[in-house]
Amino acid sequence: MLAAKLLSVPAAPPTLTFGGGASSATDGLSYTFSLSIGAADANRRVIVGVVYRRDTTTSPAFPTVTVAGQSCTRVDGIMNDTSTSSTFRIAAAVYITDAAVTTGTTASVVISYASGSNMTRGMASTYSIVKPTALVQEFSDTASGAPTATITSTKTVSMAGIAIMSGSVTSSITSTSITGAATVDFDSGTVDTTGAYESATVTDSGTITFTISGSGTPTSRAVVVLFS
């Protein structure tokens, strides 16, 4: 009798659906956006890219975020520091729901800031990500520039997955990209002159590079997270 041979089966990668993006140029402490979150699924988590701009030299704390009433955890984020001479304060962050959002194809995304921290612009973009087993956060990374037209950061990755970037500049965004490691662009876009989203399917290990550019010499911030 032949001995049984054990085969190593790679874990299934997550599936990603881009939901949508929205922005508001109204001053406020809270923004509510109704956005697509993809098809209902028992294993669906929702990822939210958040960007804000505040016309002051004081940076507020990162906001709290909910999706369809479900709380979210901030995976990573970056904001202006006090050494930046710009009169604006901008930030970019990536959040994920704490539990599966199992029903519905659209949801209210609520972004709330602390009292006394009025924003002048708020932005959100959504992705639904589905995997039968637990998601693995392979890495998160941030990049900043002040002032410069383009910021670029390169990160080594050890597995395939989905890379999601949220970015912000103090003046008009001209381009965003995630390249390298046999990546395939999934989507990209801007929902505001100061906010952008980008995602890519990473199909191999190696290095990926993420870039965000704006017109002139803006202050820029970006965060990218890889989920496997």
C-alpha positions as CSV (number, residue, x, y, z in Angstrom):
1,M,0.0,0.0,0.0
2,L,1.3,3.4,-0.9
3,A,1.8,5.8,1.9
4,A,-0.5,8.8,1.9
5,K,1.2,11.9,0.6
6,L,0.4,15.1,2.3
7,L,0.0,18.1,0.0
8,S,0.6,21.6,1.1
9,V,-2.4,23.7,0.0
10,P,-1.8,27.5,0.0
11,A,-4.4,29.5,1.9
12,A,-7.0,31.2,-0.2
13,P,-6.3,34.9,-0.7
14,P,-9.0,37.3,0.3
15,T,-11.4,38.7,-2.3
16,L,-11.8,42.4,-2.6
17,T,-14.6,44.6,-3.9
18,F,-14.3,48.4,-4.1
19,G,-17.3,50.0,-2.7
20,G,-17.1,53.8,-3.3
21,G,-15.8,57.1,-2.1
22,A,-17.3,60.3,-0.9
23,S,-16.2,63.6,0.5
24,S,-17.5,66.7,2.2
25,A,-16.1,70.3,2.2
26,T,-18.4,71.3,5.1
27,D,-16.8,72.2,8.4
28,G,-17.8,69.7,11.1
29,L,-17.0,67.2,13.8
30,S,-18.8,64.3,12.2
31,Y,-19.3,63.1,8.6
32,T,-21.8,60.5,7.5
33,F,-21.5,58.9,4.0
34,S,-23.7,56.3,2.5
35,L,-21.4,54.0,0.6
36,S,-21.5,50.6,-1.1
37,I,-19.9,47.7,0.8
38,G,-20.3,45.0,-1.8
39,A,-22.3,41.8,-1.6
40,A,-23.5,40.4,1.7
41,D,-21.4,37.6,3.1
42,A,-21.0,35.9,6.4
43,N,-17.2,36.6,6.3
44,R,-17.3,40.1,5.0
45,R,-15.2,42.8,6.7
46,V,-15.3,46.4,5.6
47,I,-12.1,48.5,5.2
48,V,-12.4,52.2,5.3
49,G,-9.8,54.7,4.0
50,V,-10.1,58.0,5.9
51,V,-8.7,61.4,5.0
52,Y,-9.2,64.8,6.6
53,R,-8.0,68.3,6.1
54,R,-8.1,71.0,8.9
55,D,-7.3,74.6,8.2
56,T,-5.3,75.2,11.4
57,T,-1.8,74.4,12.7
58,T,-3.1,72.0,15.4
59,S,-3.5,68.3,14.5
60,P,-6.6,66.6,16.1
61,A,-6.7,63.0,17.3
62,F,-7.6,60.4,14.7
63,P,-11.4,59.9,14.5
64,T,-13.6,57.0,15.5
65,V,-15.3,55.2,12.6
66,T,-18.3,53.0,12.4
67,V,-19.8,51.1,9.5
68,A,-23.5,50.1,9.7
69,G,-23.1,50.7,13.5
70,Q,-20.2,48.3,13.7
71,S,-17.1,49.7,15.4
72,C,-13.8,49.8,13.5
73,T,-10.1,49.6,14.5
74,R,-7.5,51.9,13.1
75,V,-4.9,49.7,11.4
76,D,-2.5,52.6,10.8
77,G,-2.4,56.3,10.1
78,I,-0.3,59.4,9.7
79,M,-0.8,63.1,10.1
80,N,1.1,66.4,9.9
81,D,3.5,66.9,12.7
82,T,4.1,70.2,14.5
83,S,7.3,70.8,12.6
84,T,5.4,71.3,9.3
85,S,5.1,74.9,8.4
86,S,1.9,74.5,6.4
87,T,-1.2,76.2,7.7
88,F,-3.1,73.0,6.9
89,R,-3.3,69.8,8.9
90,I,-3.9,66.6,6.9
91,A,-4.1,62.9,7.7
92,A,-4.6,59.6,6.1
93,A,-5.6,56.4,7.9
94,V,-7.0,52.8,7.2
95,Y,-9.6,51.2,9.4
96,I,-11.3,47.8,9.4
97,T,-14.5,46.7,11.1
98,D,-14.0,44.8,14.3
99,A,-16.4,42.0,13.2
100,A,-18.0,40.8,10.0
101,V,-20.7,43.0,8.5
102,T,-22.9,40.1,7.2
103,T,-25.9,41.9,5.7
104,G,-26.7,44.8,3.4
105,T,-25.0,46.1,0.2
106,T,-24.8,49.8,1.4
107,A,-24.0,51.2,4.8
108,S,-23.6,54.4,6.7
109,V,-20.0,55.2,7.3
110,V,-19.7,57.6,10.3
111,I,-16.5,59.4,11.0
112,S,-16.4,61.3,14.3
113,Y,-13.8,63.7,15.7
114,A,-13.3,64.9,19.2
115,S,-15.0,68.1,20.5
116,G,-13.4,71.3,19.4
117,S,-11.7,69.6,16.4
118,N,-13.8,70.9,13.4
119,M,-12.5,69.6,10.1
120,T,-12.8,71.7,6.9
121,R,-12.8,68.6,4.6
122,G,-13.6,64.9,5.3
123,M,-13.3,61.9,3.0
124,A,-14.0,58.1,3.1
125,S,-13.5,55.2,0.7
126,T,-14.8,51.7,1.3
127,Y,-13.8,48.1,0.4
128,S,-15.3,44.8,1.3
129,I,-12.9,42.1,1.9
130,V,-13.9,38.4,2.3
131,K,-11.9,35.4,3.4
132,P,-13.2,32.2,4.9
133,T,-10.5,32.2,7.6
134,A,-9.0,35.1,9.6
135,L,-7.3,37.9,7.7
136,V,-3.6,38.4,8.3
137,Q,-2.3,42.0,8.3
138,E,1.0,41.4,6.6
139,F,2.3,45.0,7.2
140,S,1.4,48.6,7.3
141,D,3.6,51.5,6.4
142,T,3.4,55.3,6.1
143,A,5.1,58.0,4.1
144,S,5.2,61.8,4.3
145,G,6.7,64.7,2.5
146,A,6.7,68.5,3.3
147,P,6.9,70.2,1.0
148,T,7.4,68.0,-2.1
149,A,5.4,67.2,-5.2
150,T,5.7,63.4,-4.8
151,I,6.3,61.0,-1.9
152,T,7.3,57.4,-2.5
153,S,7.9,54.5,-0.1
154,T,9.0,50.9,-0.7
155,K,8.2,47.9,1.5
156,T,9.3,44.2,1.3
157,V,6.4,41.7,1.4
158,S,6.5,38.0,2.0
159,M,3.2,36.8,0.7
160,A,0.4,37.6,-1.8
161,G,-2.6,39.7,-0.7
162,I,-4.5,42.9,-1.1
163,A,-2.7,46.3,-0.6
164,I,-4.9,49.3,0.2
165,M,-3.7,52.9,0.4
166,S,-5.3,56.0,1.7
167,G,-3.5,59.3,0.9
168,S,-3.9,63.1,1.3
169,V,-2.2,66.2,0.1
170,T,-2.7,69.9,0.9
171,S,-3.3,70.7,-2.8
172,S,-4.6,68.9,-5.8
173,I,-3.7,65.2,-6.1
174,T,-2.4,64.3,-9.5
175,S,-1.7,60.6,-9.2
176,T,-1.4,57.6,-6.9
177,S,0.1,54.1,-7.5
178,I,1.1,50.8,-6.0
179,T,3.7,49.0,-8.1
180,G,6.2,46.1,-8.0
181,A,6.0,42.5,-6.7
182,A,3.8,41.4,-9.7
183,T,1.0,43.7,-8.6
184,V,-2.1,44.2,-10.6
185,D,-3.9,47.6,-10.2
186,F,-7.4,47.0,-8.8
187,D,-8.7,50.6,-8.7
188,S,-7.6,54.1,-8.0
189,G,-9.2,57.5,-7.8
190,T,-9.7,60.7,-6.0
191,V,-12.9,61.8,-4.2
192,D,-11.6,65.2,-3.3
193,T,-8.8,67.5,-4.3
194,T,-7.0,66.5,-1.1
195,G,-7.9,62.8,-0.7
196,A,-7.3,59.7,-2.8
197,Y,-7.6,55.9,-2.6
198,E,-5.6,53.1,-4.3
199,S,-5.6,49.3,-4.1
200,A,-3.7,46.5,-5.8
201,T,-3.6,42.7,-5.8
202,V,-0.2,41.6,-4.7
203,T,0.5,38.2,-6.4
204,D,4.1,37.5,-5.3
205,S,6.6,38.2,-2.6
206,G,9.2,40.9,-3.1
207,T,8.9,44.7,-2.8
208,I,6.0,47.0,-3.5
209,T,6.3,50.8,-3.9
210,F,3.5,53.2,-3.2
211,T,3.4,56.8,-4.5
212,I,1.2,59.8,-4.2
213,S,1.7,63.1,-6.1
214,G,0.2,66.5,-5.9
215,S,0.5,69.7,-7.8
216,G,3.1,72.3,-6.8
217,T,4.9,71.5,-3.5
218,P,2.2,70.2,-1.2
219,T,2.5,68.5,2.2
220,S,1.6,64.9,1.6
221,R,0.7,61.9,3.8
222,A,-0.1,58.3,2.8
223,V,-0.7,54.9,4.5
224,V,-0.7,51.5,2.9
225,V,-1.8,48.1,4.5
226,L,-1.4,44.6,3.0
227,F,-4.0,42.0,4.0
228,S,-3.5,38.3,3.3
